C-alpha cells in the first residue's frame, strides 16, 4: 500500500503505510520526522503531502505505546 500511496497521492518517500485501509483511513509513519499520521482520504492526504497535517502521535515510540499499551 505504501507504493500505491506514493504513486497515486504523491506521499513522500519517507512515508510508510502502517495499516490496511480501515474505515476509510490508514496510519502513515514518516521515518524522517518520526511522526505517525491518521490519513482519511477526505483531504488529509493532501495535507500530508503539503506538510500541514498534524500528527496523531508525535513519535513512533508514542504510537507503539498507545497501540500496545
PDB file with SEQRES, HELIX, SHEET and CRYST1 records, atoms N, CA, C and O in Angstrom:
SEQRES   1 A   69  UNK UNK UNK UNK UNK UNK UNK UNK UNK UNK UNK UNK UNK          
SEQRES   2 A   69  UNK UNK UNK UNK UNK UNK UNK UNK UNK UNK UNK UNK UNK          
SEQRES   3 A   69  UNK UNK UNK UNK UNK UNK UNK UNK UNK UNK UNK UNK UNK          
SEQRES   4 A   69  UNK UNK UNK UNK UNK UNK UNK UNK UNK UNK UNK UNK UNK          
SEQRES   5 A   69  UNK UNK UNK UNK UNK UNK UNK UNK UNK UNK UNK UNK UNK          
SEQRES   6 A   69  UNK UNK UNK UNK                                              
HELIX    1 AA1 UNK A    2  UNK A    9  1                                   8    
HELIX    2 AA2 UNK A   44  UNK A   50  1                                   7    
HELIX    3 AA3 UNK A   60  UNK A   68  1                                   9    
SHEET    1 AA1 3 UNK A  15  UNK A  17  0                                        
SHEET    2 AA1 3 UNK A  26  UNK A  30 -1                                        
SHEET    3 AA1 3 UNK A  35  UNK A  39 -1                                        
CRYST1    1.000    1.000    1.000  90.00  90.00  90.00 P 1           1          
ATOM      1  N   UNK A   1       0.828  -1.192   0.000  1.00  0.00           N  
ATOM      2  CA  UNK A   1       0.000   0.000   0.000  1.00  0.00           C  
ATOM      3  C   UNK A   1       0.875   1.260   0.000  1.00  0.00           C  
ATOM      4  O   UNK A   1       0.462   2.296  -0.520  1.00  0.00           O  
ATOM      5  N   UNK A   2       2.073   1.181   0.575  1.00  0.00           N  
ATOM      6  CA  UNK A   2       2.970   2.340   0.600  1.00  0.00           C  
ATOM      7  C   UNK A   2       3.273   2.826  -0.811  1.00  0.00           C  
ATOM      8  O   UNK A   2       3.174   4.018  -1.102  1.00  0.00           O  
ATOM      9  N   UNK A   3       3.642   1.897  -1.680  1.00  0.00           N  
ATOM     10  CA  UNK A   3       3.988   2.265  -3.057  1.00  0.00           C  
ATOM     11  C   UNK A   3       2.797   2.892  -3.777  1.00  0.00           C  
ATOM     12  O   UNK A   3       2.948   3.885  -4.490  1.00  0.00           O  
ATOM     13  N   UNK A   4       1.619   2.313  -3.590  1.00  0.00           N  
ATOM     14  CA  UNK A   4       0.423   2.843  -4.245  1.00  0.00           C  
ATOM     15  C   UNK A   4       0.126   4.266  -3.793  1.00  0.00           C  
ATOM     16  O   UNK A   4      -0.235   5.114  -4.609  1.00  0.00           O  
ATOM     17  N   UNK A   5       0.275   4.533  -2.501  1.00  0.00           N  
ATOM     18  CA  UNK A   5       0.015   5.882  -1.989  1.00  0.00           C  
ATOM     19  C   UNK A   5       1.059   6.879  -2.496  1.00  0.00           C  
ATOM     20  O   UNK A   5       0.738   8.040  -2.753  1.00  0.00           O  
ATOM     21  N   UNK A   6       2.284   6.435  -2.638  1.00  0.00           N  
ATOM     22  CA  UNK A   6       3.321   7.322  -3.193  1.00  0.00           C  
ATOM     23  C   UNK A   6       3.015   7.671  -4.641  1.00  0.00           C  
ATOM     24  O   UNK A   6       3.143   8.826  -5.049  1.00  0.00           O  
ATOM     25  N   UNK A   7       2.613   6.673  -5.412  1.00  0.00           N  
ATOM     26  CA  UNK A   7       2.334   6.895  -6.839  1.00  0.00           C  
ATOM     27  C   UNK A   7       1.037   7.678  -7.029  1.00  0.00           C  
ATOM     28  O   UNK A   7       1.015   8.673  -7.755  1.00  0.00           O  
ATOM     29  N   UNK A   8      -0.034   7.240  -6.389  1.00  0.00           N  
ATOM     30  CA  UNK A   8      -1.354   7.835  -6.627  1.00  0.00           C  
ATOM     31  C   UNK A   8      -1.545   9.182  -5.946  1.00  0.00           C  
ATOM     32  O   UNK A   8      -2.184  10.071  -6.510  1.00  0.00           O  
ATOM     33  N   UNK A   9      -1.003   9.349  -4.746  1.00  0.00           N  
ATOM     34  CA  UNK A   9      -1.266  10.564  -3.981  1.00  0.00           C  
ATOM     35  C   UNK A   9      -0.035  11.433  -3.757  1.00  0.00           C  
ATOM     36  O   UNK A   9      -0.148  12.538  -3.228  1.00  0.00           O  
ATOM     37  N   UNK A  10       1.133  10.949  -4.150  1.00  0.00           N  
ATOM     38  CA  UNK A  10       2.349  11.741  -4.005  1.00  0.00           C  
ATOM     39  C   UNK A  10       2.937  11.739  -2.606  1.00  0.00           C  
ATOM     40  O   UNK A  10       3.654  12.668  -2.234  1.00  0.00           O  
ATOM     41  N   UNK A  11       2.637  10.685  -1.811  1.00  0.00           N  
ATOM     42  CA  UNK A  11       3.222  10.604  -0.473  1.00  0.00           C  
ATOM     43  C   UNK A  11       4.739  10.670  -0.567  1.00  0.00           C  
ATOM     44  O   UNK A  11       5.323  10.112  -1.496  1.00  0.00           O  
ATOM     45  N   UNK A  12       5.386  11.341   0.375  1.00  0.00           N  
ATOM     46  CA  UNK A  12       6.849  11.446   0.359  1.00  0.00           C  
ATOM     47  C   UNK A  12       7.514  10.071   0.505  1.00  0.00           C  
ATOM     48  O   UNK A  12       6.910   9.140   1.038  1.00  0.00           O  
ATOM     49  N   UNK A  13       8.740   9.953   0.036  1.00  0.00           N  
ATOM     50  CA  UNK A  13       9.458   8.677   0.124  1.00  0.00           C  
ATOM     51  C   UNK A  13       9.733   8.277   1.568  1.00  0.00           C  
ATOM     52  O   UNK A  13      10.010   7.108   1.836  1.00  0.00           O  
ATOM     53  N   UNK A  14       9.663   9.213   2.492  1.00  0.00           N  
ATOM     54  CA  UNK A  14       9.876   8.909   3.906  1.00  0.00           C  
ATOM     55  C   UNK A  14       8.614   8.361   4.580  1.00  0.00           C  
ATOM     56  O   UNK A  14       8.655   7.983   5.750  1.00  0.00           O  
ATOM     57  N   UNK A  15       7.498   8.315   3.854  1.00  0.00           N  
ATOM     58  CA  UNK A  15       6.229   7.847   4.410  1.00  0.00           C  
ATOM     59  C   UNK A  15       6.064   6.346   4.208  1.00  0.00           C  
ATOM     60  O   UNK A  15       6.254   5.827   3.108  1.00  0.00           O  
ATOM     61  N   UNK A  16       5.706   5.664   5.287  1.00  0.00           N  
ATOM     62  CA  UNK A  16       5.454   4.225   5.245  1.00  0.00           C  
ATOM     63  C   UNK A  16       4.055   3.963   5.804  1.00  0.00           C  
ATOM     64  O   UNK A  16       3.738   4.382   6.917  1.00  0.00           O  
ATOM     65  N   UNK A  17       3.229   3.278   5.037  1.00  0.00           N  
ATOM     66  CA  UNK A  17       1.876   2.955   5.484  1.00  0.00           C  
ATOM     67  C   UNK A  17       1.967   1.815   6.490  1.00  0.00           C  
ATOM     68  O   UNK A  17       2.563   0.777   6.204  1.00  0.00           O  
ATOM     69  N   UNK A  18       1.375   2.009   7.672  1.00  0.00           N  
ATOM     70  CA  UNK A  18       1.447   1.029   8.752  1.00  0.00           C  
ATOM     71  C   UNK A  18       0.223   0.129   8.849  1.00  0.00           C  
ATOM     72  O   UNK A  18       0.268  -0.897   9.528  1.00  0.00           O  
ATOM     73  N   UNK A  19      -0.863   0.492   8.187  1.00  0.00           N  
ATOM     74  CA  UNK A  19      -2.104  -0.260   8.351  1.00  0.00           C  
ATOM     75  C   UNK A  19      -2.794  -0.460   7.012  1.00  0.00           C  
ATOM     76  O   UNK A  19      -2.475   0.181   6.010  1.00  0.00           O  
ATOM     77  N   UNK A  20      -3.739  -1.365   7.038  1.00  0.00           N  
ATOM     78  CA  UNK A  20      -4.636  -1.527   5.902  1.00  0.00           C  
ATOM     79  C   UNK A  20      -5.663  -0.403   5.947  1.00  0.00           C  
ATOM     80  O   UNK A  20      -5.819   0.264   6.970  1.00  0.00           O  
ATOM     81  N   UNK A  21      -6.348  -0.199   4.856  1.00  0.00           N  
ATOM     82  CA  UNK A  21      -7.434   0.776   4.809  1.00  0.00           C  
ATOM     83  C   UNK A  21      -8.564   0.276   5.698  1.00  0.00           C  
ATOM     84  O   UNK A  21      -9.139  -0.785   5.455  1.00  0.00           O  
ATOM     85  N   UNK A  22      -8.874   1.053   6.730  1.00  0.00           N  
ATOM     86  CA  UNK A  22      -9.908   0.662   7.679  1.00  0.00           C  
ATOM     87  C   UNK A  22     -10.766   1.882   7.984  1.00  0.00           C  
ATOM     88  O   UNK A  22     -10.264   2.888   8.485  1.00  0.00           O  
ATOM     89  N   UNK A  23     -12.032   1.797   7.688  1.00  0.00           N  
ATOM     90  CA  UNK A  23     -12.927   2.924   7.912  1.00  0.00           C  
ATOM     91  C   UNK A  23     -12.565   4.123   7.066  1.00  0.00           C  
ATOM     92  O   UNK A  23     -12.822   5.262   7.456  1.00  0.00           O  
ATOM     93  N   UNK A  24     -11.968   3.877   5.904  1.00  0.00           N  
ATOM     94  CA  UNK A  24     -11.591   4.961   5.006  1.00  0.00           C  
ATOM     95  C   UNK A  24     -10.317   5.686   5.378  1.00  0.00           C  
ATOM     96  O   UNK A  24     -10.034   6.758   4.842  1.00  0.00           O  
ATOM     97  N   UNK A  25      -9.530   5.110   6.305  1.00  0.00           N  
ATOM     98  CA  UNK A  25      -8.299   5.784   6.749  1.00  0.00           C  
ATOM     99  C   UNK A  25      -7.161   4.774   6.898  1.00  0.00           C  
ATOM    100  O   UNK A  25      -7.384   3.571   7.034  1.00  0.00           O  
ATOM    101  N   UNK A  26      -5.947   5.296   6.868  1.00  0.00           N  
ATOM    102  CA  UNK A  26      -4.748   4.494   7.096  1.00  0.00           C  
ATOM    103  C   UNK A  26      -3.839   5.230   8.076  1.00  0.00           C  
ATOM    104  O   UNK A  26      -3.973   6.437   8.274  1.00  0.00           O  
ATOM    105  N   UNK A  27      -2.926   4.503   8.676  1.00  0.00           N  
ATOM    106  CA  UNK A  27      -1.895   5.100   9.515  1.00  0.00           C  
ATOM    107  C   UNK A  27      -0.615   5.183   8.709  1.00  0.00           C  
ATOM    108  O   UNK A  27      -0.213   4.216   8.062  1.00  0.00           O  
ATOM    109  N   UNK A  28       0.022   6.343   8.752  1.00  0.00           N  
ATOM    110  CA  UNK A  28       1.239   6.573   7.975  1.00  0.00           C  
ATOM    111  C   UNK A  28       2.343   7.079   8.898  1.00  0.00           C  
ATOM    112  O   UNK A  28       2.156   8.033   9.653  1.00  0.00           O  
ATOM    113  N   UNK A  29       3.495   6.417   8.820  1.00  0.00           N  
ATOM    114  CA  UNK A  29       4.666   6.800   9.602  1.00  0.00           C  
ATOM    115  C   UNK A  29       5.624   7.565   8.713  1.00  0.00           C  
ATOM    116  O   UNK A  29       5.951   7.112   7.616  1.00  0.00           O  
ATOM    117  N   UNK A  30       6.081   8.729   9.179  1.00  0.00           N  
ATOM    118  CA  UNK A  30       7.126   9.480   8.483  1.00  0.00           C  
ATOM    119  C   UNK A  30       8.447   9.141   9.169  1.00  0.00           C  
ATOM    120  O   UNK A  30       8.675   9.524  10.316  1.00  0.00           O  
ATOM    121  N   UNK A  31       9.313   8.422   8.461  1.00  0.00           N  
ATOM    122  CA  UNK A  31      10.554   7.924   9.047  1.00  0.00           C  
ATOM    123  C   UNK A  31      11.600   9.010   9.269  1.00  0.00           C  
ATOM    124  O   UNK A  31      12.545   8.796  10.028  1.00  0.00           O  
ATOM    125  N   UNK A  32      11.462  10.148   8.642  1.00  0.00           N  
ATOM    126  CA  UNK A  32      12.393  11.262   8.854  1.00  0.00           C  
ATOM    127  C   UNK A  32      11.940  12.117  10.038  1.00  0.00           C  
ATOM    128  O   UNK A  32      12.747  12.485  10.891  1.00  0.00           O  
ATOM    129  N   UNK A  33      10.651  12.427  10.081  1.00  0.00           N  
ATOM    130  CA  UNK A  33      10.105  13.271  11.147  1.00  0.00           C  
ATOM    131  C   UNK A  33       9.773  12.487  12.414  1.00  0.00           C  
ATOM    132  O   UNK A  33       9.551  13.088  13.465  1.00  0.00           O  
ATOM    133  N   UNK A  34       9.734  11.154  12.334  1.00  0.00           N  
ATOM    134  CA  UNK A  34       9.389  10.282  13.462  1.00  0.00           C  
ATOM    135  C   UNK A  34       8.002  10.624  14.013  1.00  0.00           C  
ATOM    136  O   UNK A  34       7.821  10.796  15.218  1.00  0.00           O  
ATOM    137  N   UNK A  35       7.027  10.717  13.098  1.00  0.00           N  
ATOM    138  CA  UNK A  35       5.649  11.031  13.478  1.00  0.00           C  
ATOM    139  C   UNK A  35       4.712  10.053  12.768  1.00  0.00           C  
ATOM    140  O   UNK A  35       5.026   9.545  11.692  1.00  0.00           O  
ATOM    141  N   UNK A  36       3.555   9.797  13.388  1.00  0.00           N  
ATOM    142  CA  UNK A  36       2.558   8.909  12.800  1.00  0.00           C  
ATOM    143  C   UNK A  36       1.279   9.708  12.578  1.00  0.00           C  
ATOM    144  O   UNK A  36       0.811  10.426  13.462  1.00  0.00           O  
ATOM    145  N   UNK A  37       0.726   9.565  11.376  1.00  0.00           N  
ATOM    146  CA  UNK A  37      -0.446  10.333  10.955  1.00  0.00           C  
ATOM    147  C   UNK A  37      -1.633   9.421  10.670  1.00  0.00           C  
ATOM    148  O   UNK A  37      -1.464   8.289  10.217  1.00  0.00           O  
ATOM    149  N   UNK A  38      -2.823   9.918  10.936  1.00  0.00           N  
ATOM    150  CA  UNK A  38      -4.058   9.268  10.530  1.00  0.00           C  
ATOM    151  C   UNK A  38      -4.513   9.962   9.242  1.00  0.00           C  
ATOM    152  O   UNK A  38      -4.865  11.142   9.261  1.00  0.00           O  
ATOM    153  N   UNK A  39      -4.505   9.239   8.146  1.00  0.00           N  
ATOM    154  CA  UNK A  39      -4.841   9.817   6.838  1.00  0.00           C  
ATOM    155  C   UNK A  39      -6.184   9.244   6.396  1.00  0.00           C  
ATOM    156  O   UNK A  39      -6.309   8.037   6.184  1.00  0.00           O  
ATOM    157  N   UNK A  40      -7.198  10.120   6.255  1.00  0.00           N  
ATOM    158  CA  UNK A  40      -8.568   9.676   5.995  1.00  0.00           C  
ATOM    159  C   UNK A  40      -9.032   9.825   4.549  1.00  0.00           C  
ATOM    160  O   UNK A  40     -10.171   9.471   4.244  1.00  0.00           O  
ATOM    161  N   UNK A  41      -8.214  10.321   3.671  1.00  0.00           N  
ATOM    162  CA  UNK A  41      -8.539  10.479   2.248  1.00  0.00           C  
ATOM    163  C   UNK A  41      -9.758  11.363   2.010  1.00  0.00           C  
ATOM    164  O   UNK A  41     -10.445  11.237   0.996  1.00  0.00           O  
ATOM    165  N   UNK A  42     -10.012  12.248   2.948  1.00  0.00           N  
ATOM    166  CA  UNK A  42     -11.039  13.275   2.764  1.00  0.00           C  
ATOM    167  C   UNK A  42     -10.382  14.648   2.824  1.00  0.00           C  
ATOM    168  O   UNK A  42     -10.980  15.625   3.275  1.00  0.00           O  
ATOM    169  N   UNK A  43      -9.147  14.697   2.361  1.00  0.00           N  
ATOM    170  CA  UNK A  43      -8.370  15.935   2.376  1.00  0.00           C  
ATOM    171  C   UNK A  43      -7.076  15.812   3.138  1.00  0.00           C  
ATOM    172  O   UNK A  43      -6.126  16.551   2.878  1.00  0.00           O  
ATOM    173  N   UNK A  44      -7.025  14.878   4.086  1.00  0.00           N  
ATOM    174  CA  UNK A  44      -5.790  14.773   4.878  1.00  0.00           C  
ATOM    175  C   UNK A  44      -4.628  14.206   4.071  1.00  0.00           C  
ATOM    176  O   UNK A  44      -3.471  14.430   4.426  1.00  0.00           O  
ATOM    177  N   UNK A  45      -4.910  13.476   2.994  1.00  0.00           N  
ATOM    178  CA  UNK A  45      -3.812  13.016   2.132  1.00  0.00           C  
ATOM    179  C   UNK A  45      -3.099  14.200   1.485  1.00  0.00           C  
ATOM    180  O   UNK A  45      -1.880  14.180   1.314  1.00  0.00           O  
ATOM    181  N   UNK A  46      -3.856  15.224   1.130  1.00  0.00           N  
ATOM    182  CA  UNK A  46      -3.249  16.439   0.561  1.00  0.00           C  
ATOM    183  C   UNK A  46      -2.474  17.196   1.638  1.00  0.00           C  
ATOM    184  O   UNK A  46      -1.408  17.749   1.365  1.00  0.00           O  
ATOM    185  N   UNK A  47      -3.003  17.221   2.856  1.00  0.00           N  
ATOM    186  CA  UNK A  47      -2.295  17.876   3.956  1.00  0.00           C  
ATOM    187  C   UNK A  47      -1.000  17.145   4.281  1.00  0.00           C  
ATOM    188  O   UNK A  47       0.006  17.783   4.591  1.00  0.00           O  
ATOM    189  N   UNK A  48      -1.010  15.814   4.216  1.00  0.00           N  
ATOM    190  CA  UNK A  48       0.217  15.045   4.450  1.00  0.00           C  
ATOM    191  C   UNK A  48       1.279  15.416   3.424  1.00  0.00           C  
ATOM    192  O   UNK A  48       2.432  15.665   3.774  1.00  0.00           O  
ATOM    193  N   UNK A  49       0.887  15.451   2.172  1.00  0.00           N  
ATOM    194  CA  UNK A  49       1.826  15.774   1.090  1.00  0.00           C  
ATOM    195  C   UNK A  49       2.350  17.206   1.223  1.00  0.00           C  
ATOM    196  O   UNK A  49       3.524  17.464   0.955  1.00  0.00           O  
ATOM    197  N   UNK A  50       1.493  18.125   1.632  1.00  0.00           N  
ATOM    198  CA  UNK A  50       1.910  19.531   1.752  1.00  0.00           C  
ATOM    199  C   UNK A  50       2.652  19.812   3.058  1.00  0.00           C  
ATOM    200  O   UNK A  50       3.239  20.881   3.226  1.00  0.00           O  
ATOM    201  N   UNK A  51       2.623  18.841   3.987  1.00  0.00           N  
ATOM    202  CA  UNK A  51       3.322  19.019   5.258  1.00  0.00           C  
ATOM    203  C   UNK A  51       2.525  19.760   6.308  1.00  0.00           C  
ATOM    204  O   UNK A  51       3.091  20.215   7.302  1.00  0.00           O  
ATOM    205  N   UNK A  52       1.207  19.895   6.110  1.00  0.00           N  
ATOM    206  CA  UNK A  52       0.382  20.641   7.063  1.00  0.00           C  
ATOM    207  C   UNK A  52      -0.479  19.754   7.957  1.00  0.00           C  
ATOM    208  O   UNK A  52      -1.146  20.262   8.858  1.00  0.00           O  
ATOM    209  N   UNK A  53      -0.480  18.446   7.728  1.00  0.00           N  
ATOM    210  CA  UNK A  53      -1.280  17.535   8.543  1.00  0.00           C  
ATOM    211  C   UNK A  53      -0.645  17.387   9.921  1.00  0.00           C  
ATOM    212  O   UNK A  53       0.553  17.129  10.039  1.00  0.00           O  
ATOM    213  N   UNK A  54      -1.451  17.550  10.949  1.00  0.00           N  
ATOM    214  CA  UNK A  54      -0.972  17.380  12.321  1.00  0.00           C  
ATOM    215  C   UNK A  54      -0.844  15.888  12.618  1.00  0.00           C  
ATOM    216  O   UNK A  54      -1.728  15.112  12.256  1.00  0.00           O  
ATOM    217  N   UNK A  55       0.234  15.478  13.265  1.00  0.00           N  
ATOM    218  CA  UNK A  55       0.394  14.054  13.574  1.00  0.00           C  
ATOM    219  C   UNK A  55      -0.581  13.600  14.647  1.00  0.00           C  
ATOM    220  O   UNK A  55      -0.950  14.372  15.532  1.00  0.00           O  
ATOM    221  N   UNK A  56      -0.989  12.360  14.565  1.00  0.00           N  
ATOM    222  CA  UNK A  56      -1.817  11.753  15.617  1.00  0.00           C  
ATOM    223  C   UNK A  56      -0.924  11.380  16.801  1.00  0.00           C  
ATOM    224  O   UNK A  56      -1.322  11.523  17.957  1.00  0.00           O  
ATOM    225  N   UNK A  57       0.284  10.901  16.503  1.00  0.00           N  
ATOM    226  CA  UNK A  57       1.294  10.589  17.512  1.00  0.00           C  
ATOM    227  C   UNK A  57       2.575  11.314  17.127  1.00  0.00           C  
ATOM    228  O   UNK A  57       2.958  11.319  15.957  1.00  0.00           O  
ATOM    229  N   UNK A  58       3.234  11.920  18.091  1.00  0.00           N  
ATOM    230  CA  UNK A  58       4.398  12.759  17.820  1.00  0.00           C  
ATOM    231  C   UNK A  58       5.710  11.990  17.754  1.00  0.00           C  
ATOM    232  O   UNK A  58       6.768  12.586  17.552  1.00  0.00           O  
ATOM    233  N   UNK A  59       5.650  10.683  17.922  1.00  0.00           N  
ATOM    234  CA  UNK A  59       6.822   9.827  17.710  1.00  0.00           C  
ATOM    235  C   UNK A  59       6.336   8.401  17.471  1.00  0.00           C  
ATOM    236  O   UNK A  59       5.216   8.042  17.833  1.00  0.00           O  
ATOM    237  N   UNK A  60       7.196   7.601  16.858  1.00  0.00           N  
ATOM    238  CA  UNK A  60       6.845   6.207  16.636  1.00  0.00           C  
ATOM    239  C   UNK A  60       6.731   5.481  17.969  1.00  0.00           C  
ATOM    240  O   UNK A  60       5.887   4.599  18.131  1.00  0.00           O  
ATOM    241  N   UNK A  61       7.570   5.847  18.913  1.00  0.00           N  
ATOM    242  CA  UNK A  61       7.513   5.265  20.249  1.00  0.00           C  
ATOM    243  C   UNK A  61       6.156   5.546  20.905  1.00  0.00           C  
ATOM    244  O   UNK A  61       5.552   4.656  21.504  1.00  0.00           O  
ATOM    245  N   UNK A  62       5.689   6.785  20.786  1.00  0.00           N  
ATOM    246  CA  UNK A  62       4.384   7.160  21.343  1.00  0.00           C  
ATOM    247  C   UNK A  62       3.269   6.324  20.693  1.00  0.00           C  
ATOM    248  O   UNK A  62       2.346   5.872  21.370  1.00  0.00           O  
ATOM    249  N   UNK A  63       3.371   6.129  19.390  1.00  0.00           N  
ATOM    250  CA  UNK A  63       2.402   5.283  18.675  1.00  0.00           C  
ATOM    251  C   UNK A  63       2.424   3.859  19.221  1.00  0.00           C  
ATOM    252  O   UNK A  63       1.371   3.286  19.497  1.00  0.00           O  
ATOM    253  N   UNK A  64       3.612   3.286  19.379  1.00  0.00           N  
ATOM    254  CA  UNK A  64       3.731   1.925  19.886  1.00  0.00           C  
ATOM    255  C   UNK A  64       3.167   1.783  21.292  1.00  0.00           C  
ATOM    256  O   UNK A  64       2.493   0.801  21.603  1.00  0.00           O  
ATOM    257  N   UNK A  65       3.445   2.768  22.138  1.00  0.00           N  
ATOM    258  CA  UNK A  65       2.885   2.742  23.491  1.00  0.00           C  
ATOM    259  C   UNK A  65       1.361   2.747  23.468  1.00  0.00           C  
ATOM    260  O   UNK A  65       0.716   2.018  24.222  1.00  0.00           O  
ATOM    261  N   UNK A  66       0.799   3.566  22.608  1.00  0.00           N  
ATOM    262  CA  UNK A  66      -0.654   3.667  22.500  1.00  0.00           C  
ATOM    263  C   UNK A  66      -1.248   2.382  21.905  1.00  0.00           C  
ATOM    264  O   UNK A  66      -2.281   1.900  22.370  1.00  0.00           O  
ATOM    265  N   UNK A  67      -0.608   1.848  20.904  1.00  0.00           N  
ATOM    266  CA  UNK A  67      -1.115   0.688  20.193  1.00  0.00           C  
ATOM    267  C   UNK A  67      -1.042  -0.577  21.047  1.00  0.00           C  
ATOM    268  O   UNK A  67      -1.981  -1.372  21.074  1.00  0.00           O  
ATOM    269  N   UNK A  68       0.078  -0.757  21.741  1.00  0.00           N  
ATOM    270  CA  UNK A  68       0.281  -1.983  22.512  1.00  0.00           C  
ATOM    271  C   UNK A  68       0.026  -1.798  24.010  1.00  0.00           C  
ATOM    272  O   UNK A  68       0.003  -2.769  24.766  1.00  0.00           O  
ATOM    273  N   UNK A  69      -0.165  -0.540  24.435  1.00  0.00           N  
ATOM    274  CA  UNK A  69      -0.335  -0.265  25.869  1.00  0.00           C  
ATOM    275  C   UNK A  69      -1.704  -0.528  26.297  1.00  0.00           C  
ATOM    276  O   UNK A  69      -2.029  -0.351  27.471  1.00  0.00           O  
TER     277      UNK A  69                                                      
END                                                                             
